[in-house]
Amino acid sequence: MFGKLFKKTEDGQLDLPINLYNTESGKLEKFVPISDKVVTMYTCGPTVYDYAHIGNFRAFIFADILKRTLVFCGYDVKHTINLTDFGHLSDDGDAGEDKMMKGLKREGLPVTLEAMRELSDKYIEAFFDDFDTLRIMSPTTWSRASDYVEPQIRLIETLEGKGFTYETSDGVYFDIQKFPRYGCLGHIDISKLQSGARVMVNEEKHHPADFAVWKKSPLGWDSRWGKGFPGWHIECSAMAIATLGKEIDIHTGGIDHIPVHHNAEIAQSECATGKKFVNYWLHSEFLTIDSTKISKSIGNTITLRQLIDRGFTGDDYRYWLLTSHYRSPINFSWEALQGAKQALYRLKRYVYEDYKQIAGKPSVDYIKGFKAFLANDLDTPSAIALIWQLVKDDKLDNKTKCATLRIMDSVLDIGLSDDLDEGAKILGVVSQAEIPTEVQELINKREAARIARNWLEADTLREAIALKGYIVEDTAYGPRVTKN
């Protein structure tokens, strides 16, 4: 279907180019992949020591929209998301406690590699469940850090052999002064970097911003530098190279990854391979609560499970996020999410009640407009606005609207493409077969009263139906029944 709408020119480029904001250059750039056939994409995944919070999922939904947009425009995407199950210290400056160790202590588990695996298994499964709830596409590869220890060690050995690292009493560090491009993300001036005021200075480091590629520890894996574990930053470089190659098209993450983690990835990867690591760096802005950054350390996290417990769905949350651009800060409130829930509910009523999920031919003009918004740095707020323009367009019939919405939903995936029965369940509509006989009799009597314009009798019967646990609502298509 898409091939007829979006064609490539003689030089193999799309007729409408995709423009993405590259953090490294600080400007919009036309996307030109390394290969015409496959786009390679890496997304920084979670540290699986606890449930992910709703702020974490903003970065994954943004990456999902990016991938779906690329597919929508005719590309195949080879995508890796990592799962960090060791080595992520609570401070990017190589200080603090390993987050997995914190999880072990919190849950009363022994400090062993086996227990660490058990803990991460639990939270990986929970993370996958949340991914499904939010309709996020699984990547081509889930790369679990503990499954890639050997590639990480080999990468450190390569850096050591080329003279980019030095050993101290507590580990092996990358010497950032040997990589002139260090700090290219965020335009960081390393000459002005100082040791963080929150942590004790490591006197053995050549520069305060040097980062560990190996940390010595009684727990971990054997290496030429003694027992320990690879540093958090080296994990992503090793797994990206192992699964996608030495040069990749796109790397995504949150803006919190820019100053240290992603600059470290660039430095160690390019020094090891001699090639440009990533062509396009894309980052999503923070999601805040009460204008405060979400942090487990201050206890203001909200998980997806908590949203669901409050009566919201993954679709509600996804829709709400898409009403803001991924590069704009967004502040969470229950009132804002309730507004998104109500808006999405109205959209679903169009699809499942008015249009009956019966599709004709899509509107080429609307689809081209939709694609143009996505191609402009993933402008999802404008894409959502276009959906509302579509459903209110009296010049289009319902079958055209339905077909067009299905195509739009292939990218946004907010629940407008489910089959009719599933859509009715989402809306809470009860099929006639599910309605108890005594309730159906009351509904029939009420409908007869309405036809006879006996409004008092109709209202009395509505109350009687409500007492039975059902709500009846009058629509142009007959009575609509939902459970109370």
Buried (B, 14 or more C-beta within 10 A) or exposed (E): EBEEBBEEEEEEEBEBBBBBBBBBEEEEBEBEBBEEEBBBBBBBBBBBBBBBBBBBBBBBBBBBBBBBBBBBBEBEBBBBBBBBBBBBBBEBBBBBEBBBBBBBEEEEBEEEBEBBBBBBEBBBEBBBEBBEBBBBBEBBBBBBBBEBBEBBBBBBBBBBEEEBBBBBEBBBBBBBEBBEBBBBBBEBEBEEBEBBEEBEEBEEBBBBBBBBBBBBBEBBBEBEBBEBBBBBBBBBBBBBBBBBBBBBBBBBBBBBBBBBBBBBBBBBBBBBBEEBBBBBBBBBBBBBBEEEEBEBEEEBBBBBEEBBEEEBBBBBBBBBBBBBBBBEEBEBEEEBBBBBBEBBBEBBBBBBBBBBBEBBEBBEEBBEBBBBBBBBBBBBBBBBEBBEEBBEBEEBEBBBBBBBBBBBBBBBBBBBBBEBEEBBBBBEBBEEEEBEEEBBEBBEBBBEBBEEEBEEBBEBBBEBBEEEEBBBEEEEEEBBBEEE
